[in-house]
Amino acid sequence: MSNQHLAGPIGIFDSGYGGLTVFQEILKKLPDYDYIYLGDNARVPYGTRSFETVYEYTKECVFKLFDLGCNLVILACNTASAKALRTIQQHDLPEGKKVLGVIRPTSEVVDQFTKTKQVGILATQGTVNSESYLIEINKFHPDIQVFQHACPFWVPLVENNELDSEGAHYFIQQDIQQLLQDAPQIDSILLACTHYPLLLPIIRKYVPEHINIISQGALVADSLEDYLKRHPEVEEICSKGKQLKFFTTDDPMDFNEKAEIFFGKRINSKHLKVQP
């Protein structure tokens, strides 16, 4: 039997820590599977890098997860989903391997949260520039108007554990005011970066009560559950042993310390070299 058809763990990839917020929700929803999480912390951030660079980095990490036995990999990173997913799906996938992202699952259900048909997107510069949310939401819901706003300071705030600092309050208030000024009719805001849920307590302070705030984790978990039901041939090659492994391309001790903020519990990661 060839390696690609042996059952293996589900791979979860992110440029750093943010994907752990998505992984946490996937684990709640689908606890029986084996998982390998890989954070490319040595090369973070992805949000400000070119399409070509993000594609190359993402491809290297996805193929490393394939090497580790994964048949299905989730890009739990908006920037990687925006800048690399489609090219990898169209040109690079070996037979029997699948890669999914976080943008489509969120875009498919966004209509459930809006009555005014006007939705705000808060994301990194890279995700905003890619216009992936505009394209995907327009594909599923042409009647919904999308207003994007880039928040370049939010990821560093989270990564430096400044979750309740003066700086966090200042930048979050500024960015939300700017979005609401540009789009006063929105009734839903999508947090289109996996770091942003950690800033939710502050975000809620500056977003009017009538506006829904949508986090991606649970939506991606629901979508993955549905995907595995609809694709039994993929579900069969995902192993079920409740084993979790964590890898980082940077320092494991540093990763373990910060990962706890995102994942909600202690983890033990190992270093993994992905560059050829």
C-alpha positions, 0 to 999 in steps of 0.5 A: 500500500502506498504511503499516501493512502495510509491513514494519517493525522490531520495537519494544521498549519499557520505562520505562527500561533494564531492558528491555535485559536482555530485548532482549539475549536476543531479539537472541541468539535472533532476530538477523536482524530490525530493532529499535527500542528506546525507553526512557521514562527521562524519566518513570521509574519506572513501578513506583510510578505509578497504573494510569491513568498507566502506561496513558497513558505506555505508550500514548504510547510504543507509538504513537510506535513505531507512527509509527516503522514498527513493526507489532509492539511488545514491552512489555519492562516488567513494570509496563507489561505488568501495568497497560497491555497488556490495555487497549491490546490491547482498545481502542487497537490500529490494524488490523495492529498487535500489542502483546505483554508479558512476563507471559504468556510467563513464566506459561505455562512457570513449571510447568517449574521447580517440583516443590512447585507453590509459586513466589515472585515478586519484583517492583516494588510496581506489578506486585505490586499488579496481581496480574497474575502471580497471575491469569496463572499461575492461568489456565495452572496452577491447581495452582500457589500463588504468593507475591509480594513487592515489592522497592522498593529493587532498581531504584534500586540497579541504576539507580545501578550499586550492583550490589555495594554494602553496600546491595544486599546488605542489601536483597536479603538482607532481601527474600529472607528475608521471602519465604522466611519467608512461603513456606518451601515454594517451590522457584522464584523468578521475577525479575518485573522486568527490572532484577533479573537484574543483581543475580543474583550477590547474589541467588544468595548469599541464595537456598538452592541447591535453589531455581530462580531464573528470569530472564525474558529467555530465556523471552520470547525463546523465546516471541517466536520461537514467536509469529512461527512461529505467526503468519506474517502478523505475521512477514511485516511484521517487516523483516529488516536487522539494524538496531538503533536506540535512543531515550530520552525523556531525555538520550541521553548519560546513557542510553548510559552506563547502557544499557551495564550492561544491554545488555552493549555500547556503544549510541548512542541519540537523544532522542525526544519522545513526549508529544503 
